[in-house]
């Protein structure tokens, strides 16, 4: 990146945004579209921070990013990682702090593209049902105690 992260503002004015719906056209918008067409409007409205939703990869677009399938990858449907980096850099050049809405508590319940049923059980990384199922978001909920223990004790 070229521009440093802006200093912490005295008070935040956060604009919550979804890159994919950042276009008046009936299509999935891109990081580049957001950089050139949406960021200037956010700046002109006086915001000093944006919270970008649905950045992590998710297979089902209608989940609005709450059925995560790849926890450490930026969504490819909006463009390339370099285009996301450019979006963040341009925001920084405008004095806008960028928050990424990281939704690690939710995962795709689809056993074909996510961690659900990874070991053949319903609770390898998740709470057992019903606690481990979020009915409104149709996702699985992590059991952090189990995940952190297994991640810390890997050899």
C-alpha positions as CSV (number, residue, x, y, z in Angstrom):
1,X,0.0,0.0,0.0
2,X,1.1,3.6,-0.5
3,X,-1.0,5.5,2.1
4,X,-0.6,4.8,5.8
5,X,-3.7,4.0,7.9
6,X,-5.3,7.2,9.1
7,X,-4.9,8.2,12.7
8,X,-7.6,7.1,15.1
9,X,-10.4,9.8,14.8
10,X,-11.6,11.5,18.0
11,X,-15.1,10.2,17.1
12,X,-16.0,7.7,14.5
13,X,-18.7,8.3,11.8
14,X,-19.0,4.8,10.4
15,X,-20.6,4.0,7.0
16,X,-21.6,0.4,6.8
17,X,-21.3,-0.9,3.2
18,X,-21.5,-4.0,1.1
19,X,-19.3,-3.9,-2.0
20,X,-21.5,-6.2,-4.0
21,X,-24.6,-4.0,-3.7
22,X,-22.7,-0.8,-4.3
23,X,-24.1,-0.2,-7.7
24,X,-27.5,1.0,-9.0
25,X,-27.2,-1.6,-11.8
26,X,-28.7,-5.1,-11.1
27,X,-25.4,-6.9,-10.8
28,X,-22.8,-7.8,-8.3
29,X,-20.5,-4.7,-8.0
30,X,-16.7,-4.9,-7.8
31,X,-14.0,-3.6,-5.5
32,X,-13.0,-1.2,-8.3
33,X,-16.5,0.1,-8.7
34,X,-16.6,0.8,-5.0
35,X,-13.2,2.5,-5.0
36,X,-14.1,4.9,-7.8
37,X,-17.8,5.5,-7.4
38,X,-18.7,4.9,-3.7
39,X,-15.7,6.0,-1.7
40,X,-15.9,9.6,-2.9
41,X,-19.6,9.8,-2.0
42,X,-18.9,8.4,1.5
43,X,-16.1,11.0,2.0
44,X,-18.3,13.8,0.7
45,X,-21.0,12.8,3.2
46,X,-18.5,13.4,6.1
47,X,-17.8,9.8,7.1
48,X,-14.3,8.9,8.5
49,X,-14.7,5.2,8.7
50,X,-16.3,2.4,6.5
51,X,-17.2,-1.0,7.7
52,X,-17.2,-3.4,4.7
53,X,-19.5,-6.3,5.1
54,X,-19.3,-9.8,3.5
55,X,-15.6,-9.6,2.7
56,X,-14.8,-13.3,3.6
57,X,-15.4,-15.9,0.9
58,X,-19.0,-17.3,0.9
59,X,-20.5,-19.6,-1.7
60,X,-24.1,-18.5,-1.3
61,X,-24.4,-14.8,-2.2
62,X,-27.9,-14.4,-0.8
63,X,-26.5,-15.2,2.7
64,X,-25.1,-11.6,2.6
65,X,-21.8,-13.0,3.7
66,X,-23.0,-14.9,6.8
67,X,-22.3,-18.4,5.5
68,X,-18.5,-18.3,5.4
69,X,-16.7,-21.0,3.4
70,X,-13.1,-19.7,3.4
71,X,-12.3,-17.8,6.5
72,X,-8.9,-16.4,5.4
73,X,-9.8,-15.4,1.8
74,X,-11.3,-12.2,0.6
75,X,-14.4,-12.8,-1.6
76,X,-13.4,-13.4,-5.2
77,X,-16.8,-12.4,-6.5
78,X,-16.0,-8.7,-6.1
79,X,-12.5,-8.9,-7.8
80,X,-9.0,-9.7,-6.9
81,X,-7.1,-9.2,-3.6
82,X,-5.1,-6.5,-5.2
83,X,-8.3,-4.6,-6.1
84,X,-9.4,-4.9,-2.4
85,X,-6.0,-3.6,-1.3
86,X,-6.4,-0.6,-3.7
87,X,-9.8,0.1,-2.2
88,X,-8.4,0.2,1.3
89,X,-5.4,2.3,0.2
90,X,-7.6,4.8,-1.6
91,X,-9.9,5.0,1.5
92,X,-6.8,5.6,3.6
93,X,-5.7,8.4,1.2
94,X,-9.1,10.1,1.9
95,X,-8.6,9.8,5.7
96,X,-11.1,7.0,6.0
97,X,-10.5,4.1,8.4
98,X,-11.5,0.7,7.1
99,X,-13.1,-2.0,9.2
100,X,-13.6,-5.4,7.7
101,X,-16.7,-7.2,9.0
102,X,-15.1,-10.5,10.0
103,X,-17.8,-13.0,10.8
104,X,-15.9,-16.0,12.1
105,X,-18.8,-16.9,14.4
106,X,-20.8,-18.1,11.4
107,X,-20.0,-20.8,8.8
108,X,-21.8,-22.4,5.9
109,X,-23.8,-25.5,7.0
110,X,-23.2,-27.0,3.5
111,X,-21.0,-30.1,4.0
112,X,-19.7,-29.8,0.4
113,X,-18.0,-26.4,0.7
114,X,-17.5,-25.7,4.4
115,X,-16.3,-27.2,7.7
116,X,-19.7,-28.6,8.7
117,X,-19.6,-32.4,9.2
118,X,-15.8,-32.3,8.6
119,X,-15.2,-35.3,10.9
120,X,-18.6,-36.9,10.2
121,X,-20.2,-35.5,13.4
122,X,-22.4,-32.5,13.8
123,X,-20.0,-30.8,16.3
124,X,-16.4,-31.1,15.3
125,X,-15.9,-27.3,15.3
126,X,-19.4,-26.3,16.2
127,X,-21.8,-26.5,19.1
128,X,-24.2,-29.4,18.8
129,X,-27.7,-28.5,17.6
130,X,-29.7,-26.6,18.5
131,X,-27.1,-24.2,20.0
132,X,-24.8,-24.7,17.0
133,X,-27.4,-23.7,14.4
134,X,-28.5,-20.2,13.7
135,X,-31.9,-20.6,12.1
136,X,-32.3,-17.0,10.9
137,X,-28.9,-17.0,9.1
138,X,-29.0,-20.7,8.1
139,X,-25.5,-21.1,9.4
140,X,-23.5,-23.1,11.9
141,X,-22.1,-21.5,15.1
142,X,-18.6,-22.2,16.3
143,X,-17.7,-23.7,19.6
144,X,-14.7,-21.4,20.3
145,X,-13.6,-23.5,23.3
146,X,-13.2,-26.5,21.1
147,X,-11.7,-24.6,18.1
148,X,-9.1,-22.7,20.1
149,X,-8.1,-25.8,22.0
150,X,-7.6,-27.9,18.8
151,X,-5.7,-25.0,17.1
152,X,-3.4,-24.4,20.0
153,X,-2.5,-28.0,20.5
154,X,-1.7,-28.8,16.8
155,X,1.7,-30.4,16.2
